[in-house]
Amino acid sequence: MLNIFVLFFTFGQYFYMRGIIRYRIMRFFLITILLVMSAVTARPVYFNHLGVKDGLPQLSVHAIYQDKLGRIWFGTEEGVCIYNGEEIVNYKNYSQLLNRSVTNYTVNHITGTDEGDVFFTIGNLLVRYDLKEDCFYTLKTRISSLQKTQNQIFLSSGDSIFTWNPTEKSIDLFQVTGVKDNITSVCYDIHLH
């Protein structure tokens, strides 16, 4: 009887050990395959740290936007800057660019359309950069917020919300809210419309 028990225990131990070895081998191959696949599909990530020495007028950046051409727009307290991957171009002389007197150069909002137009605020002035014409245009004053939702540009002034009409290249009234204070942010719920 002792021989049968030892034989049974030996066979059970054999199958148990064989299962552990099989599990460890499968786990090893699975981890190896995952590591090889992640190494093959991984792309290197590069970062450029930009500062004053690279051409930013200051380190306080209020808004960042990447346009259709891949350029990065920075909104600072001294105006808007455009980084093309090699150099930063600062736009500070807005009085000449926009043909109007500008005293507050702070850019708090930057956004754009899929067609390439870039919108930003200088103080409370709304400016549009036309990518096709490579030109800046003043659109509206007393702007308190600017946002893009579903490729539609929304902005607010006082108690009213406006939208950008790309066909007419104009600002259209979207809604008068009747609130007593300035609207400081616009959120558009795509599920309601």
C-alpha positions as CSV (number, residue, x, y, z in Angstrom):
1,M,0.0,0.0,0.0
2,L,2.9,2.3,0.8
3,N,4.2,1.8,-2.8
4,I,0.9,2.8,-4.3
5,F,0.7,6.0,-2.2
6,V,4.3,6.9,-3.1
7,L,3.7,6.2,-6.7
8,F,0.4,8.2,-6.7
9,F,2.2,11.1,-4.8
10,T,5.0,11.1,-7.3
11,F,2.7,11.2,-10.3
12,G,0.6,14.0,-8.7
13,Q,3.7,16.0,-7.9
14,Y,5.0,15.4,-11.5
15,F,1.8,16.8,-13.1
16,Y,1.7,19.6,-10.6
17,M,5.3,20.6,-11.3
18,R,4.7,20.2,-15.0
19,G,1.8,22.7,-14.8
20,I,3.9,25.3,-12.9
21,I,6.7,24.9,-15.5
22,R,4.2,25.3,-18.3
23,Y,2.7,28.4,-16.6
24,R,6.1,30.0,-16.1
25,I,7.2,29.3,-19.7
26,M,3.9,30.8,-21.1
27,R,4.3,33.8,-18.8
28,F,7.9,34.3,-20.0
29,F,6.9,34.1,-23.7
30,L,3.9,36.5,-23.2
31,I,6.1,39.1,-21.4
32,T,8.8,38.8,-24.0
33,I,6.2,39.2,-26.8
34,L,4.7,42.3,-25.1
35,L,8.1,43.9,-24.6
36,V,9.2,43.3,-28.2
37,M,5.8,44.7,-29.5
38,S,6.1,47.8,-27.3
39,A,9.6,48.4,-28.4
40,V,8.6,48.1,-32.1
41,T,5.6,50.4,-31.8
42,A,7.0,52.9,-29.4
43,R,7.9,56.3,-30.9
44,P,10.4,58.5,-29.3
45,V,9.0,61.7,-27.6
46,Y,11.0,64.8,-27.9
47,F,10.6,67.9,-25.8
48,N,11.9,71.4,-26.4
49,H,12.0,73.6,-23.4
50,L,11.5,77.2,-24.5
51,G,12.3,80.2,-22.5
52,V,13.4,83.8,-22.7
53,K,16.8,82.9,-24.1
54,D,14.9,81.1,-27.0
55,G,12.8,84.2,-27.8
56,L,9.8,84.2,-25.5
57,P,9.3,87.7,-24.2
58,Q,8.7,86.3,-20.7
59,L,7.9,83.0,-19.0
60,S,4.3,83.7,-18.1
61,V,2.3,81.9,-20.9
62,H,-1.5,82.3,-20.6
63,A,-2.6,80.3,-23.7
64,I,-1.1,77.8,-26.1
65,Y,-2.5,76.7,-29.5
66,Q,-1.1,74.6,-32.4
67,D,-2.2,75.8,-35.8
68,K,-2.9,73.8,-39.0
69,L,0.8,74.2,-40.1
70,G,2.0,72.7,-36.8
71,R,3.3,76.0,-35.4
72,I,2.8,76.7,-31.7
73,W,1.2,80.0,-30.7
74,F,1.9,81.3,-27.2
75,G,-0.2,84.0,-25.5
76,T,1.9,86.0,-23.0
77,E,1.5,89.3,-21.1
78,E,3.6,91.0,-23.9
79,G,1.7,89.6,-26.8
80,V,1.5,86.6,-29.0
81,C,4.5,84.5,-30.1
82,I,4.7,81.8,-32.8
83,Y,7.2,79.0,-32.6
84,N,7.8,77.2,-35.9
85,G,10.1,74.5,-34.5
86,E,13.2,76.4,-35.0
87,E,12.6,80.0,-33.9
88,I,10.1,82.1,-32.0
89,V,8.6,85.2,-33.8
90,N,7.2,87.8,-31.4
91,Y,4.4,90.1,-32.4
92,K,4.5,93.2,-30.2
93,N,3.8,96.2,-32.5
94,Y,0.0,95.7,-32.7
95,S,-0.7,99.4,-33.4
96,Q,0.9,98.9,-36.8
97,L,-0.4,95.4,-37.4
98,L,-4.0,96.2,-36.6
99,N,-4.1,99.9,-37.5
100,R,-5.4,100.8,-34.1
101,S,-4.0,101.9,-30.8
102,V,-3.4,98.9,-28.4
103,T,-2.3,99.5,-24.8
104,N,-2.8,96.1,-23.2
105,Y,-0.8,93.4,-24.9
106,T,-1.9,90.5,-22.7
107,V,-3.1,87.5,-24.7
108,N,-5.3,85.2,-22.6
109,H,-7.1,83.2,-25.2
110,I,-5.9,81.5,-28.5
111,T,-7.9,79.0,-30.6
112,G,-8.5,78.3,-34.3
113,T,-10.5,76.6,-37.0
114,D,-9.8,73.6,-39.1
115,E,-9.5,75.9,-42.1
116,G,-6.5,77.6,-40.5
117,D,-7.8,80.9,-39.0
118,V,-6.3,81.6,-35.6
119,F,-8.3,83.8,-33.1
120,F,-6.8,85.4,-30.0
121,T,-7.6,88.2,-27.6
122,I,-5.2,91.1,-26.9
123,G,-6.6,92.7,-23.7
124,N,-10.3,92.7,-24.6
125,L,-9.8,93.0,-28.4
126,L,-10.5,90.0,-30.7
127,V,-8.0,89.4,-33.4
128,R,-8.1,86.9,-36.3
129,Y,-5.0,85.7,-38.2
130,D,-5.9,84.7,-41.7
131,L,-3.6,81.9,-42.7
132,K,-4.2,82.2,-46.4
133,E,-3.6,85.9,-46.5
134,D,-0.9,85.9,-43.7
135,C,-2.6,88.9,-42.2
136,F,-4.1,90.1,-38.8
137,Y,-7.6,91.5,-38.6
138,T,-9.4,93.2,-35.7
139,L,-12.9,91.8,-35.3
140,K,-14.5,93.0,-32.1
141,T,-13.8,94.8,-28.8
142,R,-14.8,94.1,-25.2
143,I,-14.3,90.4,-25.5
144,S,-14.3,88.4,-22.2
145,S,-14.1,84.8,-23.5
146,L,-13.1,82.8,-26.5
147,Q,-13.5,79.1,-27.2
148,K,-13.7,76.5,-29.9
149,T,-16.3,73.7,-29.8
150,Q,-17.1,71.3,-32.7
151,N,-15.0,73.5,-35.0
152,Q,-17.2,76.5,-34.2
153,I,-15.7,79.6,-32.5
154,F,-17.7,81.1,-29.6
155,L,-16.9,84.4,-27.9
156,S,-18.7,86.6,-25.4
157,S,-19.0,90.3,-24.9
158,G,-21.1,91.6,-22.0
159,D,-24.2,89.5,-21.7
160,S,-24.1,88.2,-25.3
161,I,-22.6,85.2,-27.0
162,F,-21.3,85.4,-30.6
163,T,-20.1,82.9,-33.2
164,W,-17.6,83.2,-36.0
165,N,-19.3,82.9,-39.5
166,P,-16.5,81.5,-41.8
167,T,-18.5,82.0,-45.0
168,E,-19.2,85.7,-44.4
169,K,-16.0,86.2,-42.4
170,S,-18.0,88.0,-39.7
171,I,-19.1,87.7,-36.1
172,D,-22.8,86.7,-35.7
173,L,-24.9,87.1,-32.6
174,F,-25.7,83.7,-31.2
175,Q,-27.6,84.6,-28.0
176,V,-28.3,87.4,-25.6
177,T,-28.4,85.9,-22.1
178,G,-29.5,88.9,-20.1
179,V,-27.1,88.2,-17.2
180,K,-26.0,91.3,-15.3
181,D,-22.2,90.6,-15.3
182,N,-19.8,89.9,-18.2
183,I,-19.8,86.3,-19.4
184,T,-16.3,85.0,-18.6
185,S,-16.6,81.5,-20.1
186,V,-18.7,79.8,-22.8
187,C,-19.5,76.1,-22.7
188,Y,-21.5,74.6,-25.6
189,D,-23.4,71.3,-24.9
190,I,-23.4,69.4,-28.2
191,H,-26.1,67.1,-26.9
192,L,-28.7,70.0,-26.6
193,H,-28.4,71.1,-30.2
